[in-house]
Amino acid sequence: MSIFLKMAWRNIRRNLRRTIITLSAITFGLAAMIVFFGFTDGFHAQWVENTVKAYTGHIQIYRSGYRDDPQLNRSIANAAEIIKELKTESAVDTYAERVEVQGLISTAENSYGVLIRGIDPGEEVKITGIKERIIKGGYLNKDKGRGVLIGYRLAEKLNAEIGDKIVLMVQATDGSLTAELFRLQGTFRMGAVELDSSFAVVTLKDAQALSLLGNRVTEIAVMLKSPGDVLPVSKQLKERLVPSGYEVYTWEELMPALQEMIGLDNIFMYLILLVVLVVVALGILNTMIMSIMERTREFGIMMAVGTSPRNVILLVMLESFFIGIIGIIFGAGIGIGVNRIISIKGFNLSRWGGATEFFAILDPVIYPETDLINVLWSCAIVFLTALIVSLYPAVRAARLRPAEAMHYV
């Protein structure tokens, strides 16, 4: 065995040009897979994080039945009861009470349907990034009501400027129609068409007064210190709050379409990686066959002096083993290095603004992530591919007839 190890190592050094070509196929194929995995993981993480910060938080709590039939009479009357439970959870970072109600927004020129969200400006800023997304005017002031924030697309449709009068109308909790006059305090650009064109934000007190809710809220959004704690914390909250007439939802339950889109995206990613793998396999196969043809006489002499076909296969496979190991070391190093370098400043997708809005990516800068499991999986797949595709040239060499092979030109 040791003699064949030495021969295999010597053979890959003997023809460096051929070895480098094979190494290049493995190295760049593996590096491409790791970089692609890194971008995809970073893209998905950014997608989830932005969506959680813009819409849902990690967990939301409602009164039972509100999600199926969002009527204001199903709002939360005793938010303090829920907040008391949240304060006992060490994994909870922050929480915010909200009022959400469908309504109508009007100026002197136009009217459109909107989702009105009432927030505590001080608490909400810890959960969502709306304050950082304001492009004109300023953020809401908790002590100075009657200001409203709207998306820049909605402002354009309403032809409204900062300081203009805005009327919000909703169906209140008692069934009556109520309307209040506000001043446009700021416009934001969230990056998602739906939010920028049909979303309005007022203070929690203004929303409660507009919808005649008193001190009630429609939901409590919760942010955790770590996204990995979503499932265990939601399970504990469900055990405590569901018997009291509340419902607890994770962001995955609130937005199942997002999970499905990530799953679909992963399918396309695996198809692309399969193509990369096929190209790598063909490159290795081509160079290995060329190697066998160039060394036909050598194999003929080896078999003539007693080397068995089995040992010829072993020799060729050992050469592939060494080349595969070296290629994996270089490929993993390059792939991880590229991911680390790009992740310092991120990859800016703002030039494809339309696509990022379609995917509700609020921050167009993607930071690649290097997942150790994906790196190991990629290395294993490429290494096995290198060994499997070398099996055919190895068998072909083992079937050579010594007398004919020694006279091969």
JOMO-V872203 format. One record per pair of residues at least 24 apart in sequence whose ideal C-beta (glycine too) atoms are under 7 Angstrom apart, sorted by the first residue. I is the first residue (numbers start at 1). J is the second residue. D is the distance in whole Angstrom. If there is no record, write none. Layout:
{{I;J;D} {I;J;D}}
//
This chain:
{{4;311;6} {4;314;6} {4;315;5} {4;318;6} {5;318;6} {7;315;6} {8;315;6} {8;318;4} {8;319;5} {8;322;6} {9;322;6} {11;319;5} {12;319;5} {12;322;5} {12;323;6} {18;287;6} {18;290;7} {18;291;6} {19;323;6} {21;287;5} {22;284;6} {22;287;4} {22;323;5} {23;323;6} {23;326;6} {23;327;5} {23;330;7} {25;280;5} {25;283;3} {25;284;5} {26;280;7} {26;284;7} {26;323;7} {26;324;6} {26;327;3} {26;328;7} {26;331;6} {26;382;6} {26;386;6} {27;327;5} {27;330;4} {27;331;4} {27;334;7} {29;276;6} {29;279;7} {29;280;3} {29;331;7} {29;382;6} {30;327;7} {30;328;6} {30;331;3} {30;332;6} {30;335;6} {30;378;6} {30;379;7} {30;382;5} {31;331;5} {31;334;4} {31;335;4} {31;338;7} {32;276;6} {33;273;6} {33;276;6} {33;378;4} {34;332;7} {34;335;3} {34;336;6} {34;339;7} {34;375;6} {34;378;6} {35;335;5} {35;338;5} {35;339;6} {36;269;7} {36;272;7} {36;273;7} {37;371;7} {37;374;4} {37;378;7} {38;339;4} {38;368;4} {38;369;6} {38;370;5} {39;366;7} {39;368;5} {40;269;5} {41;369;4} {41;371;6} {41;374;7} {42;366;5} {42;367;5} {42;368;4} {42;369;5} {43;366;5} {44;262;5} {45;369;6} {46;361;6} {46;363;6} {46;366;6} {47;359;6} {47;361;6} {50;360;7} {50;361;6} {50;362;4} {50;363;6} {51;255;7} {51;258;6} {51;360;6} {52;251;5} {53;127;7} {53;128;5} {53;129;5} {54;128;6} {54;190;6} {54;192;7} {54;195;7} {54;362;6} {56;221;7} {56;251;5} {56;254;5} {56;255;7} {57;127;5} {57;221;4} {57;222;5} {57;223;5} {58;222;6} {58;223;6} {58;224;5} {58;227;6} {58;230;5} {58;250;7} {58;251;6} {59;222;4} {59;230;7} {59;233;7} {59;234;5} {59;237;7} {59;248;6} {59;249;7} {59;250;6} {60;219;5} {60;221;5} {60;249;5} {60;254;6} {61;219;7} {61;220;5} {61;222;7} {61;241;7} {61;246;6} {61;248;5} {62;219;5} {62;246;7} {62;247;5} {63;245;7} {63;246;6} {64;245;5} {64;246;6} {64;247;5} {66;218;7} {67;247;6} {72;101;7} {72;173;4} {72;211;6} {72;213;6} {73;173;6} {75;213;6} {75;216;4} {75;217;6} {75;218;5} {76;216;6} {76;217;5} {76;218;7} {76;220;7} {77;216;5} {79;217;5} {79;220;6} {81;244;7} {82;220;6} {82;241;7} {82;246;7} {85;237;7} {85;240;5} {85;241;6} {86;222;6} {89;233;6} {89;236;7} {91;224;5} {91;225;6} {91;226;7} {91;229;4} {91;233;5} {92;222;6} {92;224;6} {92;233;7} {93;223;5} {93;224;6} {93;225;5} {94;123;7} {94;126;4} {94;127;6} {94;223;5} {95;220;6} {95;221;7} {95;222;5} {96;120;6} {96;123;4} {96;124;5} {96;127;5} {96;221;5} {97;204;6} {97;217;4} {97;220;6} {98;217;6} {98;218;6} {98;219;5} {98;221;6} {99;204;6} {99;207;4} {99;208;6} {99;211;7} {99;213;6} {99;217;5} {99;218;5} {100;218;5} {100;219;7} {101;170;5} {101;207;7} {101;211;5} {103;168;6} {103;169;6} {103;170;4} {104;169;4} {105;158;7} {105;166;6} {105;168;6} {105;200;6} {106;167;4} {107;158;5} {107;159;7} {107;160;5} {107;164;6} {107;166;6} {109;158;7} {109;159;5} {110;157;6} {110;158;5} {110;159;7} {112;154;7} {112;157;6} {112;198;7} {113;198;7} {114;198;5} {114;199;6} {114;200;5} {115;198;6} {115;199;6} {116;168;6} {116;170;7} {116;200;5} {116;202;7} {116;207;6} {117;201;5} {118;202;5} {118;203;6} {118;204;4} {118;206;6} {118;207;2} {118;208;6} {119;201;6} {119;203;7} {119;204;6} {120;204;5} {121;203;6} {126;223;7} {127;221;6} {127;223;5} {130;188;6} {130;201;7} {133;188;4} {133;189;6} {133;190;5} {134;186;5} {134;188;5} {135;187;6} {135;188;6} {135;189;5} {136;162;6} {136;186;6} {136;187;5} {137;162;4} {137;185;5} {137;186;3} {137;187;6} {138;185;6} {138;186;5} {139;186;6} {140;185;6} {140;201;7} {140;203;5} {142;203;6} {145;203;5} {145;205;6} {145;206;5} {146;182;5} {146;183;6} {146;206;6} {147;182;6} {147;183;6} {147;185;3} {148;182;4} {148;184;6} {148;185;6} {148;200;6} {148;201;7} {148;202;5} {149;185;6} {149;186;5} {149;188;6} {149;200;7} {149;201;4} {150;184;7} {150;187;6} {150;200;5} {151;187;7} {151;188;6} {151;190;7} {151;195;6} {151;196;3} {151;197;6} {151;199;5} {152;187;5} {152;188;7} {152;189;5} {152;196;6} {153;196;4} {153;197;4} {154;196;7} {154;197;5} {154;198;6} {155;187;5} {160;184;5} {162;186;7} {168;200;7} {168;210;6} {170;210;6} {170;211;5} {172;211;5} {172;212;4} {173;211;6} {173;212;5} {173;213;6} {174;212;6} {178;210;6} {178;211;7} {178;212;6} {180;210;5} {190;362;6} {191;356;6} {191;357;6} {191;361;6} {191;362;4} {192;357;6} {192;360;4} {192;362;7} {193;357;5} {277;381;7} {277;385;6} {280;382;7} {280;385;6} {281;385;5} {281;389;5} {284;386;5} {284;389;5} {284;390;7} {285;389;5} {285;392;7} {288;320;7} {288;390;5} {288;393;4} {289;393;5} {292;393;5} {292;396;6} {292;397;5} {296;400;6} {296;405;5} {296;408;4} {297;405;6} {297;406;6} {297;408;5} {299;397;5} {299;400;5} {299;405;6} {300;400;6} {300;402;5} {300;405;3} {300;406;4} {300;408;7} {301;406;6} {303;400;7} {303;402;4} {304;402;4} {304;406;6} {309;398;4} {312;397;5} {312;398;4} {313;394;4} {313;395;6} {313;398;5} {316;390;6} {316;393;6} {316;394;4} {316;397;6} {317;387;7} {317;390;6} {317;394;6} {320;386;6} {320;387;6} {320;390;4} {321;387;7} {323;386;7} {324;383;5} {324;386;4} {324;387;6} {328;379;5} {328;382;6} {328;383;6} {331;382;7} {332;375;6} {332;379;6} {336;370;6} {336;375;7} {339;368;4} {339;370;5} {340;370;7} {342;368;5} {343;367;5} {343;368;5}}
//
